[in-house]
Amino acid sequence: MTGYIFSAVLLLAPPLQAVFDLPLQLAFQQAVLLGCLAWLVLRVRAGGLPGGLGDRRFYPLWAAAGLTLLALLASPFRGYVFQEWGNYAAGLLIFVFSSFLDERERGLVLRSVLLCAWLIFGVSLVQAFAFKNFASHPPLTNLNALALFAVMLVPLALEGRRWALAGAMIVLIVWTQSLGAALAGLAAAGAYAASRMKSGELRGSGWLLAVLAAVAGLSLWLLQSDSVAGRLAWWRSAWEMFLARPLTGFGAAAFSWAQTGFQAGGSAVEHSIYAHNYYLEFLAENGLFAAAAWFLLLFTAARRVTGLARFSVIAALAHSLVDFGLSVPANFWLFCFLLASPAAPAPAVEVKRPAFRSALLFACLLEAALLCLCWRGVAFDRAKRQALAAFAAGDPVKAELALRPELGKKLFRLPALEFLGRLNLTARDGGVRAAVYFETALLENRYSAFSWRALARIYSVSGRPELAAGLERRRQEVFK
């Protein structure tokens, strides 16, 4: 069962990533969750809970899952990012339950992944030559994310001697002009050469490693100065975010909402929704202990991967030093599947009927709560559309009425306040109404970079120097 579900998720998620709205994200998350729960129920009824689930190698995973969830609950941006933790949790489930796929099921998932690669290549061709929008709207939403997908597929294609597919993925890598992907490919190729030399199968090939090192150095030298400057600024922002909340972080995917506030004063670097370094971003968003557990899992699991899939994993880990590909759900889910290796055989753990019924009831209640949360998120999106339509029709009172129920809910209060503030930035009242919303938003979340910027704009344009100066003093107290 899980083989079919993972096949569908890994086949459909990459081509749909460009239109990955909230309902679609929630649908994928629910598919993975319900599939894994159904698998557990069937296994328990057939003979007991798989003993491998208690394997010590999964301990860091359970720790990372719990600690990242706590980071989300403590996040000042949780109303914006609650669904992003679901994407991370879906990846963890894919990693765990892929360890229990038999050879036939794993082969089924791999065939789906390879079919997906051809689909992505076909979509890229259509976008480039028919719609002429490949550079602006590529598959997987971004050229760097697309490049990582292609880099992870090359070793899989080579392992199955699918030369045409390997060539197509290399074309995509070159086409995207992603130096991060080039460096990732070089890291994987260097690791492959080193492993062959260690086993004595590639004697006298030190020249190959020298060539790879030279090409890597050339790639670094060719990096554009603005690209380097941007990354350094984003990395500094991530580090400053970590120092501000080293234990709990800001919650999964919160970098997008917080990073502008942590940029150095006077910085002209454009806003980025990712830190372009997966490790720093995860550290800033989830805190020290969650990052320690997750990184321990990544690097210990990577050592257990066999075959050429190991070099797909190495490429992804190297790419994550300079880019954000693993922050994209479709890439992350594929990575988690490749990272999984078969669980060690272990006797099934018999579950008594009362305990099974209690656990099943708890799972049903938890699922009902998750569905309720999902529904609230979709309802909030619908309320925002209604508010936008009302404001466009010249009725700001009706716009606020559309969002008033959300203003009373802790989860969506901050997003609702800032959305109403955005709407009223165009009002002809000198920004008074918008300023009220943004000041209230800062009471909810003092790290809200958008509210700080909006208020600075309102107070400077409206000619209120004393308010602008006071705002700057308050901001410096938060972003020290």
N, C-alpha and C positions, 0 to 999 in steps of 0.2 A: 504493500500500500504506500509506504513512504517513498519508495522508488518512483512510483507514478507521480506523486505529488511534487517531489523534488524535481522530477523531469519537467513537469509543467511550469513550475516556478522559474527554473533556470533557462527554460526555452523562451518564456514570454517576458520575463522582467527586463532583460537588456533592450529589446526593441521598443518596449513600452516606457522605458526610463524617461524619454523626452516629454512624456505626457503624464508623469507620475504624480497625479494630484492626490489629495487626501483620501477620497473613497477608494482609489486604486491601491494605494499603500496599505490601507486597512484590509482590503480584500486579500492581498498577498500574505499579510501577517496572519490573518485568520485561517487561511488555507494551510499554512505551515503549522500553526498551533493545533488546529483541530485534527490535522493528519497525524501529528505526533501523539496527541492524546488518544486517538482511536487506536493507533498501533500499540500503545501501552495497555489499553483495556483488553484488546484481543490477546496480547501476550500473557497478561495475567490470567485470563480465563483459560488459556491453552495450557498453562503449566507453571506460571509464576513470573514474577518481575525479573527481567534480565539482570543477572548478577553483575554484569559489566558496567552498569550504570553507577555502581559504587566504587569503581576503579579509582585509585588515587590520582591518576593522571587527569581526572575531571575535577579534582578539588579546586584548582585555580579558576576553572570556568564557573563553578557555582559561586565562588567568592566574587569574581568579576561581575556576575549577573546581579548579585545582591547589592554590591557596593555601587554599581552604576545606577541601579534603581533608587537607592538612597540619594545619590547625587541628583537624580531627576526630581525626587520629591522635595529636596531642599533648594532646588534651582529657582532663582528669581525670574527665570524666563520659561517656566514649565508650561505656561499657557500657549507658548509658541512652539515648543519642541517635544511635547509629550508623545507625539506619534513617532518621533525619531528614535526614541528608545525601543519602540516596538520593532523597528527595522533591525536594530542591533540584536534584540532578543531573538528575532527570527533567524539571524545568522548563527547565533549560539545553538539554537535547536537543530539547524541544518548540520552543524559540526557534530553535535552529540549523536544524532540519529543516523547520520551517514556512516558512523563507525559500526553500525549494526546491519548495514545493507549487505546482502550476500553478493556473490560475484555476478549473478544475472542482473540483479537490481542496479548494481553500480554500473554495469555495462549499459543498461538502459539509460541511466542519467547521463553518462558520458556521451552516448549517441545524441541525446537531446542537446547537450552543450555544443557538440560539433555542428549539428544542424542549425543551432542558433547562430554560430559563427558565420555560416554561409548566409543566413538571413540578414545579419548585420552588414555583411559585405555587399549584399544585393541592395539593401536600403541605402548604403553609402553611395553606390553607383547611381541610383535613381536620383538621390538628392544632388549629387555633383553635376550630372549631365542633363537631367530633366527639369528639376526645380531650381537648380543653381543656388542652393542654400546650404551646401555641405559645411562650409566654413562657419556660418553663423548659427546653424541649428543641426549639428551632427547627431547621429545616434548616441545614446547615453549622455546627452545634453552638453557635452564638452569634448573638445579634441583630446585633452589629456586623459580623461576618463576612458574614451574610446581606445586610445593608444594602450592603456594598461590592459584593457580587455583583450586586445590583439596580442600583446606580449604574453599574457597567461595562456593563450590558445596555441601559440607556436610549438611549445614542447609537447602538448597533447597531440597535435597534428603529426609531429615528427615521430612520436612513439607509435602511432598507428600507421605510419608510412603513408600518410595522406599529404603527399607533396603539393598538390594543387591548393589545398586549404592552407598549408604552411605558407605558400607563396602569397596567397590572398591576404593573410594576416600581416605578412611583412610589407606588402603594398600599403596596407592601412597604416602601419607604423611610420613608414616613410612619408606617406600622404599627410599625416597629422603634423609632421615636423616637430614631434615632441622629443626634446633632448632628455627629459626625464625617462621616457620609455626607452630611449637609446641606451642610457646609462643602466637601466634595469636589465635590458637584454644583455649588455656587456657583463654585468654582475652574474647573471645566470650562466652565460657562456664561460666565464672565468671559473665559476664553481664547478661546472661540468668538466672543463679541462683539468682542473686540480684533482677532481675525484678520479678521473681516468689515469692521471699520472700516479696517484697514490696507490691505485690498484695494479700498476704496472702495465696497463693497457695502452698507454700513450707515452711511451718512453721517448725521450729526446724532443719533447714538444714544449720545452720551456720557451721557445721562440713564440709559440701561440699566445702564451700568457703575456709575453712582452708586447706583442702586437695589440692585444686587448687593452693592456694598460695604457699604451700610447694613444689608442683611439679614445679611451675614456678621458685621458688628459686633454686631447683635442676637443672633445665635446664640451668639457668644462670651460675651456678657453673660448669657445664659440658662443657661450651663453651671453645673451644681450645684457648690457649693463642695467637697463631698467627692470629686466626680469630678476636679476640678482638683487637689486635694491628693493624691489617689491617683496621678494621672499624674506629678505632680512628684516624688513619692517613687520611683516606678518608674523614671523617667528618671534620677534621681540614682543609683539602684542600678546601672543599666546603665552609667552613666559611671564609677562606681567599679570595676565589673567590668573595663571597658576599661583603666583606669589600672593595675589589678593585673596584667593580661597584655596589654599594648598590641600586641605583635607577633603572637602566635598566637591570642589570644582563648581562649574556653572551649569552642568547638565548636558546630556548628549545633544550635539549640534548647536550649542549655544554660542559658539565662536562667531557665527554669522551675526548675531544680535548684539554681542558685547564688544567685539574687537575694536570698533572705531573709537570707543571711549578710551582705550588703552594705547592708542597710537601716540607717538611722541608729539609734543606741541609743535604746530606749524608744519607737520608732515603733509606732503601733497600726494602720498600714496593712495591709490584708489581703494575703495572698499572691496573686500573679498569675503565670500561666504565660507571659505576654507583657509586654513593656515598654511597650506602647501607643505606641510610636514605632519603626517598622520600621528606620529608619536607625540609631538608637542601638543597637537590639537587634542588628542585623547587625554593627555595629562591635564591640560587646562580645563577641559570639560568635565572630567570625572574624578580628579583628585589623585593624590599620590598612591594610596593603597589600592584603589581600583586599577590604576595603571600598572602597578607592580604585579598584581594578579594576572591581568590580561596579557602583558608582555611576557611574563613567565610562561603562560600557556602557549602563546604564539611560537616562541623559539624552541620550547621543548617539543611541541607537536610537529614543527617543521623538520626536526631531526628524525622523526619517525616516518615521514612520508617516503615512499619508495617510487622507483621508476622515474620517468622524466617529469612527472607531476611535481617532484621535489623542486625542479628548477623553475616551474611556474610559480611556486610559492616563494622561492628565493627572489625571483624577479619582482613580485608584488611587494615583498618586504623592502627591497632596495628602492623601488619606485616611491615608496611611502616616505623616504627620507626627504624628497624634494617636491612631492606632489600629493594630491588628495584623492587618488583613485579609489582607495578603500573606503572613503566617506560616501561614495555613491552606492546605494543599496544593491543594485544588480551586480556590481563588481564584488562587493563585500560578500554576498551570498555565494557567488561562484568560488571565491577565495576560501570560504569556510568549508565548502564541499571538498575542494582540493586538499585542504589542510587535514582533513579527517583521515585516519588510518584505521584498519579493522581493530575492533576491541578484542582484548585477550579473552579466550574462552573462560567462562566462569559458570558455576552451577546456578540455576534459576533459584530465586528466593521465593519461597511459597508465601502467599499473602492470604491471611484468613478472611473469610467472607465478611464479617462485621467491619474489619479494617478496610477492606476493599470498597464496601458500600459507603463508608464514611469518607474515604478519599475521593470516590466518584462524586459524592454530593458536594464536597468542597470544591472540586474541579468545576462542577456545573455552576455553582454560585460565583466562583471566580470568573468564569467565562461570561456569565450574565452581567457581572460588573464591568468587564472589559467591553462587552457589546454596548452597554449603556454609555460608557465613556466615548466609544466610537460614535454613537448616535449624537452625543452632545457636541462632538467636534464637527460633524457634518451639519448639525443644526446651526452652529455658530457661523460656519461658512455661508449658509443660506441667509442668516440674519445680516451678515455684512453686505451681501449682494442687495438685499432689500433696502438697507440703509443707504447704500451708494445710489440706488435708483431714486430714492426719495430725495436725496440731496441734489442730485442732478436735475430733478423736477422742481427745485427751488423750495423745498419744504424741510428745513433743518430740524424742525420739531419732530416731524414724523421719522426722520433718520435716527434721532436719539431714541424715540420710542421703540424702533425696531431692535435696538441693541440694549434697551434698558434691562430686560431679563438677564442678559449676560453680565451687566455691571454688578449684579448682586451675587454672581458666582465667582468664587475665589480663583478658579482655574483660568477663566477667560476675562477677568476684570481688567488686567493690564492690556491685553490685545484690544479689547473693546475701547478702552480709554484712548489708546494711541490711534486707533482707526478713526474715532470721532475727531481727534485732534487733527489728523491728516485732512479729513474732509473740510474742517473749518479753517484750514490755513488760507483758503481762497476767499473767506468771508470778508465783507467790507466793514469790519468793526475794529480794525487796527490789530487784529490777532488776539483780542481779549478772550473770546470764547475758546479758541484753540489753546491759548496759554493756560486757561483753567484746566482743560483736559490734561495737558502735558505736566503741569505742576502736580496734579493728582496722581498721574502715572508715576512720577518720581517718588511720591510717598509710598507707592506699591513696590517700586523697584528702583533703588538709587543708582543701579548700574545701566539703566536704559539709555544707551548711547543716542538713539533716535530722539528721545525726548529732550536730552541736553542740547543736541544740535538744533532742534526745532525752536526751542525757547531762545537760544542765542540769536537765531535769525529773527524771531519776532521782536525781541527787545532791542536789537540793533537797528532794524528797519523802522520801527515805530518811534525811534528817537528817545529812548529811555535809558540814558547812559548809566544811571544809578542802579537800575534793575539788571542791566547787562553786566556791570562790575560785580554786583552781588552774586549773580548766577555763576560767574567765573570763579569767584572765591569758593562757592559751594562745590563746584565741579572739582576743583583742585583738592578739596578735602576728601573726595571719594577716590579720584584717580591720582594718587600721590606719585 
